[in-house]
């Protein structure tokens, strides 16, 4: 079950209402002059992180992804993008100490996604669907027993999409929780079959935890799977294309 995602040009004035979730999509392949402009917005530690990538394409994608994040945050907060100061949780989730705005970002395969809201904790993930990454051994290693069983019951033609739908939903959830890899992917269940709406079904540590969360699939393109997770149920999403 999939809802069509329609990406629209953003309004001139960005404002988050009390129930709004804004999802943004950005293309990371940019001309050298644009990459250079985004690099000027980054902090010293972000530039250091970018420069640690071995391949130039990865350095550029990281630079653009972080530059776009700063650009968007500056539009919401009416602050110069280079003046924003991030803090990071123990597990690496970024936040702004002086703002109630919650945000998260992810990028893969040349596409970046961003989520902004004041509603609750949010996590977003995008995965480039590589066929070589969908083996049964990987699913058994990282997915829960129930998820592996659901995956195995699908026809072969549906398994790649289901695998990456599952992966992106699980990553979005743990990013929203802010616990990173300390939270095992096999410690909770999400839906993955085509006829089921995205949802957290169960967590191993709390019988009612799953009921707190919403999951939503995001259509990005045929080669990607994506999702976001939110710790509230009463909200509405808008989808903007960054240019």
Number of C-alpha atoms within 10 A of each C-alpha: 11 13 10 10 12 12 16 13 11 15 8 7 8 14 13 15 13 12 15 17 23 20 22 23 22 19 18 22 15 13 9 10 9 13 20 15 13 22 21 14 22 22 17 11 9 15 17 11 13 21 16 11 13 9 9 12 13 16 17 23 23 24 26 27 24 21 25 24 22 21 18 18 20 16 15 14 14 10 13 13 21 16 12 17 14 12 11 12 11 10 12 12 19 17 17 15 11 9 9 12 18 19 25 23 25 20 22 17 16 16 20 25 27 25 25 25 24 18 22 19 21 29 29 32 30 30 21 19 19 12 10 7 14 16 12 12 11 12 21 14 12 15 24 18 16 14 23 21 13 15 23 13 12 14 8 9 8 13 20 18 20 21 24 23 26 24 24 24 30 29 24 26 31 22 26 25 17 21 16 18 11 9 13 14 18 19 14 24 23 25 23 25 21 15 9 11 16 23 21 21 15 17 16 11 9 9 10 11 15 18 15 11 19 19 25 19 24 24 17 20 10 9 11 20 25 27 26 29 30 25 20 16 14 11 15 12 14 15 19 19 15 16 9
